[in-house]
Amino acid sequence: MKDKQEYNNGRQLHIEDYLQENKLETEGIVEVPSVLDVSSKRKVDTKTVTNEILEKILSKDNMNLAYKRVKANKGASGIDNMTVDELLQYLKENGEQIKENIRKGRYNPKAVRRVEIPKANGNKRKLGIPTVVDRVIQQSVAQQLSEIYEPIFSENSYGFRPNRSCHDAIQRAKEIMNNGYKWVVDLDLEKFFDTVNQDLLISIIRRTIKEDKVVSLIRKYLQAGVLVNGVFEKTETGTPQGGNISPILSNIMLNELDRELENRGLQFVRYADDCIIFAKSKKAADRIMENITRYIEIKLRLKVNREKSKVDRPWRIKYLGFTFYQAKGKIEIRVHPKSIARFKDKIRAITSRSNAMSMETRYNKLKQVIVGWVNYFKIANMGKIAQKLDKWIRRRIRMCYWKQWKKIKTKHDNLVKLGTENHEAWEFANTRKSYWRISNSPILAKSLNNKTLERLGYISLTSVYC
């Protein structure tokens, strides 16, 4: 025990946002530490986590802050069809009674409404939409849990945490790899939010929170159930993905994994349930994969997707939409090809010539997608790919104009307005070439040139990136 304490006190943890830090694995498996068994920098006064938590949750300031956040996030209504706009009046009339019911342990959350969101791989992600009232209560609980657990959470955890982002996670991963860790253990937790063992999660929470009514309220939200096509289904496993309390609960659960990895001396980065571990050799990485998979499945009772999990080089993995490459002996960041492919699919949908939207609407939608995409991937080296994508998008825009002009005379008149000679305008207006082929013709490239398209409303990736 003394050796273990000296090890924990001497260990240097790296503060970087959303990626987990990984070191070479040491021999042996260390028992999972309590969430309070942390370095001196993370020691928490147990009085603050064992007394009067419920009253802090139900305090006026905490509830008001929770309401404001739920109001700002908007979102769809739950099974009671109450909207966010109706929420304030309802809370004014019933807020005190709801608080009293929670204090007496009589409050029972309503079931969540099932919503399925399509995923990139063709599968569907199951989300649960709580009622707006339950969202406020969940947010109130989550705010207090965050105050309690934030000092305890690992520095290698970046998801759903204040002042941390996926950019920080990627930058941390880059830093680790440039320190000589050129092998990556890419762990995929299969349906994590749907398979969390609720009893284990509650037992972990009880280590820190001793107030029974708070723990009972959390358990009620875990077991609130789901309404699928009007039929009630029990939720005996998993956390309510889509609920305000789900992110903090997932971090509480996976903090156990963080502690195990740190006790083994591993370099890692975790963003929510996306975890990558680093090693200096393939042999060490293979050993880490085998041992950590065993730990996750036996100790945490979660499932590792062996088909998607792998040991590989940094430039052959996809993490949070990014990947890496090696240049002059250094690891750098780039956009993963699959992320580029999905971006192009969105652009195709907006610039489809069968889409009858106006060009003004089309430009507005393009701006939203382009600005959002570039802001997310701006930490990657994407100057060349931005230029290439801009060229492709401009061609699709020219195709849209050509289709929109339709009639020969309209094509001729517009080409003339854009500075084309009269005889050339008639020649191209009468062409029988396909829309896509003519979009790459010199006549359109000259008339609808880059400056003209920018004047008409096109926001280029290059301009946003630079």
Buried (B, 14 or more C-beta within 10 A) or exposed (E): EEEEEEBBEEEEBBEBBBBBBBBBBEEEBBEBBEBEBBBEEBEBEEEEBEEEBBEBBBBEEBBEBBBEBBBEEEBEBBBBEBEBEEBEEBBEEEBEEBBEEBEEEEBEBBBBBBBEEEEEEEEEBBBBBBBBBBBBBBBBBBBBBBBBBBBBBBBBBBBBBEEBBBBBBBBBBBBBBBBEBBBBBBBBBBBBBBBBBBEBBBEBBEEBBEBEBBBBBBBBBBBBBBBBEEEEEEBEBBBBBBBBBBBBBBBBBBBBBBBBBBBBBBBBBBBBBBBBBBBBEEEBBBBBBEBBBEBBEEBBBBBBEEEEBBBEBBBEBEBBBBBBEBEEEEBBBBBBEEBBEEBBEBBEEBBBBEBEBEBEEBBBBBBEBBEEBBEBBEBBEBEEBBBBBBEBBBBBBBBBBBBBBEEEEEBBBBBBEBEBEEEBBBBBBEBEEEBBEBBEBEBBBBBBBBEEBEEEBBBBBBEBBE
